[in-house]
Amino acid sequence: MKRRVAVVSGGIGGLGTAICIDLAQAGCAVVALDLPRAEAVDRFAVATAGLDIGFQPLDVTDTDACSDCVQSIQASHGALDILVNAAGITRDTTLRKMERAQWDAVLEVNLGGVFNLCQPAIEGMVARGFGRIVNISSVNGQTGQFGQANYSAAKAGMHGFTMALAREVARKGVTVNSISPGYCETAMVRAMPDDIRAGIVDKVPVGRLGRPEEIARVVRFLAAEDAGFITGANIPVNGGLYMSF
Ligand code: CAA
């Protein structure tokens, strides 16, 4: 199989690290993009030791930096075949208390970041006739969540973006899909109030939080060479928390 170049935004985060490791184990050269938080960078280096995974600092809200980053990866690695948008933040609070800055921050990272990386990456994918974009959305984009008007709007928006871009590049060998994880064992979920998290886990039919590896294996599935007929899809991975068809 051709050695594919994969780029993961939010790459040193809870889901991002598992996604980087899985793609590297599947034979990709991987570049993790994230804010250079010293502690997280160190943890990531330990977790990914020995694998073909590099780290490049990037703020996904910086449009010019995203464009420069994509160009430099294409120059150094020869291509950018797989783009996983996993950069995401929460600023949970009820709408009545939400400040405009909390709305903007979540929309700019979670949705603006997808635009900022997809736009420069898509040209090369189309020119090379192959590309896989996987956007990490959320169950809360499908259902809405109390205290997450900003996050739910951004995550639902990611899937609208996914379907629109999927149509634009479907004839060019490029697929665009989203995954909607449920509550997983990540710092983001650990940061929730304990009682609220416990109440949610009680409602998950599988009866536990998801493991980051359980999201990563779906990314690998969508990123595979032979996944070319799956596009514009959303794959829920939520332990049954939200079932739909
Ligand atoms: N459903 C219904 N009512 C709720 C509620 C809920 N989930 N949460 C709080 N309330 C009630 C409160 O009990 C309170 O009632 P009273 O006024 O009668 O006392 C009322 O709503 C208003 O509460 P507050 O405005 O004071 O809000 P709060 O500060 O208590 O809590 C919150 C707000 C912190 C956002 C809290 O609701 C919360 O943590 N919600 C969950 C958010 C969540 O799921 N985040 C997920 C983060 S991880 C992630 O996002 C990953 C992923 O993709 C899955």
Boltz pocket constraint, residues with backbone or C-beta under 6 A from the ligand:
constraints:
  - pocket:
      binder: B
      contacts: [[A, 90], [A, 92], [A, 93], [A, 94], [A, 137], [A, 138], [A, 139], [A, 140], [A, 145], [A, 146], [A, 147], [A, 148], [A, 151], [A, 181], [A, 182], [A, 183], [A, 184], [A, 188], [A, 189], [A, 192], [A, 193], [A, 196]]
      max_distance: 6.0
